[in-house]
């Protein structure tokens, strides 16, 4: 039996496989399990007294609620949470130095779809007609229209990858002028300019909603870009209007071709969900190394999930070199602190039951694993939810931790490909961009062999280095971005609904 201790300061390690009471540990002398311990859960490496800290990643996960002999199981019922790091103590670190031993990517370009810089400075990884909507009321009609478009029109346009609907649940029955309405409205506006949509704007409106077409489309408000259902005659009239406009848009998109694009035209989103205690050992660490390689080569990469990085904010601030960026980071985290407090919850609402079953005892432990996917380079910019980047490099995009909301908001910020790490398993996917799925352990890949694209479990079991696995992840990302490989989510059409972050009241 093998356990993994991450730093010499740690007084716990995680089990690579389930253990029984009395089992001995191969790689740590004189360590015997005092009880049955599940896979990926923690074992004490020394005796811990009540009130003493439990450390993993070299940080305090919590304080022991009772005495634990050496070889004891530590789980979510074992610990009292420490205080969150104080935001007031965070400062930019102008002396931050990036590591110099990052491997060099094998290619300096990817095969992508160029865009007019006035539409987007990034290139697309896919060529998609997106039908935007002002309100959820129109989704049923648009879905019916898309079924006809895919049957009758799409075969005529072989260079268009797909036709999709932006199927959000916003637009009416909401406080449209509330202060925080700028978050969902701004995200939808930015999504009009997503690099995978090629500059062709098409919107379907009902005709009486609060989010009016002019409010959403702004400079793109034009009869050639808009179908208003209440102006049409019957079901067939509505379908015909949508299909006829789609035909014109598809004809333009079909002229696009993949050409070599510099890596500074690539924008990638990183996520994790259904996480376990291996996420910060095999999965997220490998993705973090791939992110370092890509950023060094000029690409832009964003990571997110404010409440999941909250207990590691000091490590993020240490990689921010300018006071302005650090202040924006503090403002975004503070906003989320207040947002949770208004709902009478705090950070202990996270981890989820599945996270706990996977060995994550506290949000501190989850935070450290989550941050690992951001790599080790300077953080160049902080984005509000759904904001489009203005700089290149590693970017923190402030979003909720919910997989579906985080994924949507990264998409609205322009991510053209997402990398998603899971330990417990989730079939999450989005229609607007390829989602590359990684797992942290061999057992999940064996069970979900046709859902998981990359298994990083050999880091745990076979001694594969993070550098080797990270380079493999990097190479795969570039193949997916170039259209040479389709992730399973794309092959099977595993697409979740869009979930905007909407902190405003429903009316």
C-alpha positions in Angstrom: 0.0 0.0 0.0 1.2 3.5 -0.9 0.4 6.9 0.5 1.3 10.4 -0.9 2.8 13.1 1.4 3.0 16.4 -0.5 5.4 18.4 1.7 7.7 17.5 4.6 5.6 19.8 6.9 2.5 17.6 6.3 1.4 15.4 9.2 -1.1 13.6 7.0 -0.9 11.7 3.6 -3.5 10.3 1.2 -4.0 6.7 0.4 -3.5 5.7 -3.3 -5.9 2.7 -2.7 -8.3 1.7 0.0 -6.8 0.3 3.1 -7.9 -2.1 5.9 -7.2 -1.9 9.6 -3.7 -3.4 10.2 -2.4 -2.8 6.7 1.1 -1.4 6.6 2.3 1.4 4.3 5.1 0.4 1.9 6.7 3.8 1.4 6.6 5.1 5.0 8.3 2.9 7.7 6.3 1.9 10.8 3.0 3.3 9.6 0.0 1.0 10.1 -3.6 1.8 9.6 -5.6 2.0 12.8 -8.9 1.6 11.0 -10.3 1.0 7.5 -9.6 4.1 5.3 -11.1 4.7 1.9 -9.1 5.6 -1.2 -7.8 9.2 -1.4 -8.6 9.8 2.2 -6.0 11.0 4.8 -4.0 9.1 7.3 -2.1 10.7 10.2 1.7 10.3 9.9 2.2 11.0 13.6 0.0 11.3 16.7 -2.1 14.5 16.8 -3.6 16.0 19.9 -7.0 17.7 20.1 -6.7 21.3 18.9 -3.5 20.7 17.0 -3.3 21.6 13.3 -3.7 19.0 10.5 -1.4 20.0 7.6 -1.5 19.1 4.0 0.1 21.1 1.1 2.1 22.6 4.0 -0.9 24.6 5.1 -3.4 24.1 8.0 -6.5 22.3 6.8 -8.1 22.5 10.2 -7.6 21.7 13.9 -8.2 18.2 15.3 -11.5 17.8 17.1 -10.0 15.0 19.2 -6.8 13.1 19.8 -5.7 11.0 16.7 -3.1 8.3 17.1 -0.6 7.7 14.3 -2.3 5.8 11.5 -5.8 7.4 12.1 -8.3 8.3 9.4 -8.9 12.1 9.0 -12.1 13.2 7.2 -14.6 16.0 7.2 -15.8 15.1 10.8 -12.3 15.3 12.2 -11.5 19.0 11.8 -12.5 22.5 12.8 -12.0 25.1 10.1 -9.3 27.7 10.5 -10.0 31.4 9.9 -10.0 32.6 6.3 -6.9 34.6 5.2 -7.6 38.3 5.7 -8.0 40.2 2.4 -6.5 43.3 4.0 -3.2 41.6 4.4 -2.9 40.9 0.6 -0.4 42.9 -1.4 1.0 42.8 -4.9 4.5 41.2 -5.1 6.5 43.1 -7.7 9.5 40.9 -6.9 7.7 37.7 -8.0 10.0 35.6 -10.2 8.6 32.9 -12.5 10.2 29.5 -12.7 12.6 29.1 -15.6 12.6 25.4 -16.1 9.2 25.1 -17.9 9.4 22.9 -21.0 8.9 24.4 -24.4 5.9 23.5 -26.5 6.5 21.5 -29.6 4.7 24.0 -31.9 4.3 27.7 -32.1 0.9 27.7 -33.8 -2.4 25.9 -33.8 -4.9 25.5 -36.7 -7.7 27.9 -35.9 -10.3 30.2 -37.4 -9.1 33.7 -37.8 -11.4 36.5 -36.8 -11.7 40.2 -37.6 -9.9 41.9 -34.8 -12.9 44.2 -34.3 -15.0 41.1 -33.6 -12.5 39.3 -31.4 -8.7 39.4 -31.0 -8.7 35.6 -30.4 -9.1 32.9 -33.1 -11.8 30.2 -33.0 -11.2 26.5 -32.3 -14.5 25.7 -33.9 -16.7 27.3 -36.5 -20.3 27.5 -35.1 -23.5 29.4 -35.8 -24.8 30.5 -32.5 -28.4 31.7 -32.3 -28.6 34.1 -29.3 -31.8 34.7 -27.4 -33.1 37.6 -25.4 -35.3 35.5 -23.2 -35.9 31.8 -22.3 -39.5 31.9 -23.7 -38.2 31.5 -27.2 -36.1 28.3 -26.6 -38.8 25.8 -27.6 -39.2 27.4 -31.0 -35.5 27.9 -31.5 -34.9 24.2 -30.7 -37.4 23.2 -33.2 -35.9 25.5 -35.8 -32.4 24.1 -35.1 -33.6 20.6 -35.7 -34.8 21.6 -39.1 -31.6 23.6 -39.8 -29.4 20.6 -39.0 -31.5 18.3 -41.2 -32.0 20.6 -44.2 -29.2 23.2 -44.2 -26.1 22.1 -42.3 -25.2 19.3 -44.8 -24.9 22.1 -47.4 -22.2 23.8 -45.3 -19.5 21.3 -44.6 -17.1 23.8 -43.1 -19.5 24.8 -40.3 -19.2 22.6 -37.2 -22.5 23.1 -35.6 -25.6 25.2 -35.0 -26.4 25.9 -31.4 -28.8 28.0 -29.3 -27.7 30.2 -26.4 -30.3 28.8 -24.1 -30.0 30.9 -20.9 -32.8 31.5 -18.4 -32.5 35.3 -18.2 -34.4 38.1 -20.0 -37.8 38.5 -18.2 -39.3 38.1 -14.8 -36.1 39.7 -13.5 -35.1 43.0 -11.9 -33.6 44.2 -15.2 -32.3 47.5 -13.7 -30.9 46.1 -10.5 -27.3 47.0 -9.7 -26.0 43.5 -10.3 -28.0 43.0 -13.5 -24.8 44.2 -15.3 -23.3 40.7 -14.6 -25.7 38.6 -16.7 -26.4 41.3 -19.3 -22.7 42.0 -19.8 -22.0 38.3 -20.1 -24.6 37.8 -22.8 -23.3 40.9 -24.7 -19.8 39.6 -24.5 -20.9 36.2 -25.7 -22.1 37.8 -29.0 -18.4 38.2 -29.8 -17.2 34.7 -28.9 -14.3 33.7 -31.2 -16.0 30.4 -32.1 -19.0 32.3 -33.6 -17.0 33.9 -36.4 -18.6 37.4 -36.4 -22.1 36.2 -37.5 -24.6 37.6 -35.1 -28.1 36.1 -35.0 -30.7 36.7 -32.3 -34.2 35.5 -31.6 -36.5 37.7 -29.5 -40.1 37.1 -28.2 -41.0 40.8 -28.5 -42.2 41.8 -25.0 -39.3 40.8 -22.7 -37.4 43.1 -20.3 -34.0 42.4 -22.0 -34.9 44.1 -25.2 -33.1 43.2 -28.5 -31.6 46.7 -28.6 -30.4 46.4 -25.0 -28.7 43.1 -25.8 -27.4 43.6 -29.3 -26.4 47.3 -29.0 -24.3 48.1 -32.1 -25.4 44.8 -33.7 -29.0 45.8 -33.5 -30.1 45.3 -37.1 -33.0 43.6 -38.9 -30.5 41.3 -40.6 -29.5 40.0 -37.2 -32.9 39.7 -35.5 -36.0 37.5 -35.6 -38.9 38.7 -33.4 -41.4 35.8 -32.9 -44.4 38.0 -32.1 -44.0 39.6 -35.5 -44.3 36.2 -37.3 -47.5 34.3 -38.4 -47.9 31.0 -36.6 -45.5 28.2 -35.9 -44.4 27.7 -39.4 -43.9 31.4 -39.9 -41.6 31.5 -36.9 -39.6 28.5 -38.0 -39.3 29.8 -41.6 -38.0 33.2 -40.4 -35.3 31.6 -38.3 -34.3 29.0 -40.9 -34.1 31.7 -43.7 -31.8 33.9 -41.5 -29.7 31.0 -40.5 -29.2 30.0 -44.2 -27.6 33.4 -44.9 -25.4 33.3 -41.8 -24.3 29.7 -42.5 -23.2 30.7 -46.1 -20.8 33.3 -44.6 -19.4 31.0 -41.9 -18.9 28.3 -44.5 -16.2 30.4 -46.1 -14.0 30.2 -43.0 -11.0 27.8 -43.1 -8.5 26.7 -40.5 -5.2 28.4 -40.9 -2.0 28.5 -38.7 -2.7 30.9 -35.8 -0.1 32.1 -33.3 -0.6 30.8 -29.8 -1.4 34.3 -28.6 -4.7 33.8 -30.4 -5.7 30.9 -28.1 -7.8 31.5 -25.0 -8.3 28.5 -22.7 -10.5 28.0 -19.6 -9.5 25.7 -16.8 -12.1 24.0 -14.5 -12.4 21.2 -12.0 -15.5 19.6 -10.6 -16.5 16.4 -8.8 -13.0 16.8 -7.2 -11.2 14.5 -4.9 -8.1 14.6 -2.8 -6.1 13.5 -5.9 -7.1 16.6 -7.8 -4.2 18.5 -6.3 -1.8 15.6 -6.8 -2.3 14.3 -10.3 -5.1 16.1 -12.3 -4.9 19.8 -11.5 -1.1 19.7 -11.1 -0.7 18.2 -14.6 -3.1 20.8 -16.0 -1.2 23.5 -14.2 2.1 22.4 -15.8 0.4 22.4 -19.2 -0.9 25.9 -18.5 2.6 27.1 -17.7 3.9 25.7 -21.0 1.1 27.3 -23.0 1.4 30.7 -21.3 5.1 30.7 -21.8 4.4 30.1 -25.5 2.1 33.1 -25.7 -1.4 31.6 -25.0 -3.9 33.0 -22.5 -5.3 30.7 -19.9 -8.0 31.5 -17.3 -8.8 29.8 -14.0 -11.8 30.7 -11.7 -14.0 29.7 -8.8 -13.7 32.4 -6.2 -15.1 30.4 -3.3 -12.8 27.5 -4.1 -9.7 29.6 -4.1 -10.8 31.8 -1.1 -8.6 30.0 1.4 -5.5 30.2 -0.8 -5.8 33.8 -1.8 -2.4 34.6 -0.4 -0.8 32.3 -2.9 -2.6 34.0 -5.7 -1.7 37.5 -4.5 1.9 36.4 -4.3 1.9 35.9 -8.1 0.3 39.3 -8.9 2.9 42.0 -9.5 0.9 45.2 -9.8 -1.1 47.0 -7.1 -4.0 47.7 -9.5 -4.5 44.0 -10.3 -4.2 43.0 -6.7 -6.8 45.5 -5.7 -9.2 44.2 -8.3 -8.6 40.7 -7.0 -9.3 41.7 -3.5 -12.5 43.6 -4.6 -13.8 40.5 -6.4 -13.1 38.1 -3.5 -14.6 40.6 -1.0 -17.7 40.9 -3.2 -18.2 37.1 -3.0 -17.6 37.1 0.8 -20.5 39.7 1.1 -22.6 37.8 -1.4 -22.4 34.6 0.6 -23.0 36.4 3.9 -26.2 38.0 2.5 -27.4 34.4 1.8 -26.5 33.5 5.4 -23.9 30.9 4.3 -20.2 30.9 4.5 -17.3 28.9 3.0 -18.2 25.8 5.0 -21.1 25.2 2.5 -18.3 23.8 0.3 -17.0 21.0 -0.2 -19.9 19.0 -1.6 -20.9 15.5 -0.4 -19.0 13.9 -3.3 -15.9 15.9 -2.6 -16.0 14.7 1.0 -16.5 11.1 -0.2 -13.3 11.7 -2.3 -11.3 12.7 0.7 -11.6 16.5 0.7 -12.2 17.4 4.3 -12.4 21.2 4.3 -12.6 24.0 1.8 -9.0 24.8 2.6 -7.9 21.5 1.2 -10.2 21.9 -1.8 -8.8 25.4 -2.4 -5.2 24.2 -2.5 -6.1 21.5 -5.0 -8.1 24.0 -7.1 -5.3 26.6 -7.3 -2.9 23.9 -8.5 -4.4 24.0 -12.0 -3.3 27.6 -12.4 0.3 26.6 -12.6 3.2 28.8 -11.3 3.5 31.9 -13.5 2.6 35.5 -12.9 -1.2 36.3 -12.9 -1.5 39.1 -15.4 -5.2 40.1 -15.0 -8.3 39.7 -12.9 -11.7 39.6 -14.7 -15.2 40.3 -13.4 -17.7 37.6 -14.2 -18.0 37.2 -18.0 -15.5 40.0 -18.8 -13.3 39.7 -21.9 -9.6 39.8 -21.2 -7.5 42.8 -22.2 -4.2 41.1 -21.5 -2.4 37.9 -22.3 -1.1 35.3 -20.0 -2.5 33.6 -16.9 -5.8 35.2 -15.9 -8.0 34.9 -12.9 -11.7 35.1 -14.0 -13.9 35.7 -11.0 -16.8 33.3 -11.1 -18.8 31.2 -8.7 -17.5 27.7 -8.1 -20.5 25.9 -9.6 -19.2 23.9 -12.6 -22.1 25.0 -14.8 -22.0 28.7 -13.9 -18.2 28.8 -13.9 -18.1 27.1 -17.3 -20.7 29.5 -18.8 -19.0 32.6 -17.5 -15.6 31.5 -18.8 -17.3 30.9 -22.2 -18.8 34.5 -22.0 -15.2 35.7 -21.3 -14.2 34.2 -24.6 -12.7 30.8 -23.7 -12.6 28.8 -26.9 -11.7 25.5 -25.2 -12.0 24.2 -21.7 -10.0 21.7 -19.7 -12.0 20.0 -17.0 -10.5 17.9 -14.2 -12.6 15.5 -12.1 -11.9 12.9 -9.5 -15.4 11.6 -8.8 -16.7 12.0 -12.4 -19.0 14.4 -14.2 -20.3 14.3 -17.8 -20.3 18.2 -18.0 -19.9 19.7 -21.5 -20.8 22.8 -23.5 -21.9 23.1 -27.1 -20.1 26.3 -27.9 -16.6 25.0 -27.3 -14.8 21.7 -26.9 -14.4 20.4 -23.3 -11.4 18.2 -22.7 -12.0 15.9 -19.7 -9.3 14.7 -17.4 -9.6 12.3 -14.4 -7.3 12.0 -11.4 -7.3 8.2 -10.9 -7.2 5.0 -12.9 -10.5 3.6 -11.5 -12.5 6.5 -13.0 -11.0 6.1 -16.4 -11.7 2.3 -16.3 -15.3 3.0 -15.4 -15.9 6.0 -17.7 -13.5 4.9 -20.5 -15.6 6.7 -23.2 -16.2 9.9 -21.2 -12.8 10.7 -19.8 -10.2 11.8 -22.4 -7.0 11.8 -20.4 -6.2 9.7 -17.3 -3.6 11.3 -15.0 -3.8 8.4 -12.6 -0.3 7.0 -13.6 1.1 10.0 -11.6 -0.2 8.2 -8.5 0.5 4.6 -9.4 3.4 4.4 -11.9 5.6 7.3 -11.1 4.8 9.4 -14.2 6.2 12.9 -13.6 4.0 16.0 -13.5 6.3 17.4 -16.3 5.7 14.4 -18.6 1.9 14.3 -17.9 1.7 18.1 -18.2 3.4 18.0 -21.6 1.0 15.3 -22.8 -1.9 17.4 -21.7 -0.4 20.4 -23.5 0.0 18.5 -26.7 -3.6 17.2 -26.5 -5.0 20.7 -25.9 -3.3 21.9 -29.1 -4.6 18.9 -31.1 -8.2 19.6 -29.8 -7.8 23.4 -30.5 -6.7 22.5 -34.1 -9.7 20.2 -34.7 -7.4 17.1 -35.0 -9.1 15.5 -32.0 -12.7 15.7 -30.7 -13.2 15.2 -26.9 -15.8 12.6 -25.9 -18.2 15.4 -24.9 -18.1 16.7 -28.5 -18.2 13.2 -30.1 -21.4 12.3 -28.2 -23.0 15.8 -28.0 -22.8 15.8 -24.1 -23.9 19.5 -23.7 -25.3 21.1 -20.6 -27.6 24.1 -20.6 -26.0 27.5 -20.2 -26.2 28.8 -16.6 -25.6 32.5 -16.3 -24.5 34.0 -13.0 -27.5 36.1 -12.0 -27.3 37.5 -8.5 -30.3 39.8 -9.0 -33.8 39.2 -7.8 -36.5 37.5 -9.8 -39.7 39.5 -10.0 
